[in-house]
Amino acid sequence: MRVVVQRVASASVEADAKVVGAIGPGLLVLAGFEEADDGEDLAWVSGKLSRLRIFDDEAGVMNRSIVDVGGEILAVSQFTLFASVRKGNRPSWNRAAAPDIAQPLFGRFVRQLETDLGRSVPTGVFGAEMLVRLVNDGPVTLFIDSADRA
C-alpha cells in the first residue's frame, strides 16, 4: 500500500460536478493498493497517519499529530501510485490492484482511519474521474509505502 500525504489548510474532491468530500485543516491522503496488501498494511498505514507528527506545536516545531490538533482527513483512492515508468514513456499499471480488490481494501482502510481518528473520514468516489483541490500547508508532502516498514 502506498499513500501520498499532504498537510492541507483545506481540501475537497469533486465527482460529476458535485463536491463529494471536503475538509478544513488536516491531511489529504491519496491511497494506492496492490494485490498483496492485507489488513496489516492497512492498519500500519492508518496508525502511521494518525500518529505522524507533522503539525506545528506552540514553538513552531512539527511535533503534533492529526489527533493532537483535531484535524480532518480526506481520503482519495489513486491507483496511479503503483505506476511503473521503467520502460518507454507510457506508464504500466501492472502492480496496481484490480478494482474488485482495491475497492474493498480502500473501504477497509477508510474504516480503519475512522477508528484510529474517532471521527468520519470523507472520501472521493472510487473509480470515478475526480477533481481534487487542495491548499497545501507548508508545503508538507510525504510518501509512505507499507512495504518499507521495519
Number of C-alpha atoms within 10 A of each C-alpha: 24 24 23 18 20 24 25 24 17 20 23 22 24 19 16 11 9 10 14 15 19 22 21 16 19 24 29 31 23 21 24 24 30 20 14 11 18 14 11 10 20 23 17 16 22 21 16 15 23 20 16 15 17 20 20 13 14 8 7 8 11 13 14 16 20 21 17 13 13 11 19 23 31 25 26 26 23 21 21 16 20 20 15 16 11 9 8 8 8 10 13 15 16 11 16 22 20 14 15 8 15 23 16 11 24 22 14 16 21 22 17 20 23 17 14 17 21 10 13 14 19 19 24 24 17 16 13 11 11 18 14 16 13 18 16 18 16 12 9 13 16 11 12 16 16 18 10 8 9 4
